[in-house]
Amino acid sequence: MAEALKNLKHHLQSPPILTAPLPGEEQLLYIAATTHVVSTAIVVKRLEEGHAYSVQRLVYFICEVLSKSKIRYPSIQKILYGILITSRKFRHYFDEYKISVVTDFPLADILLNRDATGRISKWAVELGALQIKFKPRTAIKSQALVDFLAEWQENQIPVPPNISKHWVMYFDGSLKLDGGGVGVLFISPKGEQLKYVFQILFKASNNEAEYKALLHGLRLAFPSASSDHWSTVILYSSSSKSTKSGTSTRKQWLRTWKKSKSSRTSFQD
């Protein structure tokens, strides 16, 4: 245990640093891509004293946040784009050293495909001038580094607020000894909230109380259905049990309501 703690302390006190490649040394290129980020890392594989097997040392890495147009690239195109930006930034490495891309994707077949069109054909012409080899990945090794860089940068990107174009209605009903209660919450596309509470004076089950909440909410929504935002009202129920056990009753209540009212409003649970 003491020896393990000593080795851990030594490892933490010796952070990895960038390594300069030796003349004629082969370099490996690892790539990772997420929805918004592409990261690459160039490493060298060499034998070092104190290690029974060869170790990989980091030469340099790139982490780029994709623009809105590049976010729509398929995964395979993002991987190819990672090779492209790395070759442009470190052209001196690609000219002086042998570069091998370590990946599980059939990138060589895609770049050599004569039927390729669009941006892939353009990238194939540019990358075809370089001596790039492709190797299958047999172990994780430095792939863990580029995966970490991509995922870490992905988590730093702020999530845009989910702004609905339609009104949203939440409804729920509950049963009490002396009757029941109904609650309805409307949220407008601008985020404004309208809250309504009703009391049920007759005996009703939990399912019936929830259906009553649904109907009260629809009665409040339909008079304002002239607005385009009200053309679609998205409904959310807090009870999953009632939607399973009372499906037939729920359909009957909705059918009765649709017969009595005509509107452009559509329903979505």
Protein Blocks (a to p, Z undefined) as FASTA:
>chain_A
ZZmmmmmmmmmmmccddddddehiacdddddddfkbccdddddddddehiabdcdddfbd
cdddddfklmmpcfklmmmmmmmmmmmmmmmlmmmpccddddfbdfklmmmpmkbghjll
mmmmmmmmpccdddddfbfklmmmmmmmmmmmmmmpccdddddfbdcddddddddfklca
dddddddfkopacddddddfbdcdfklmmmmmmmmmmmmmmmmmmpmklmpccdddfbfk
lmmmmmmmmmmmmmmmmmmpccfbdcdZZ
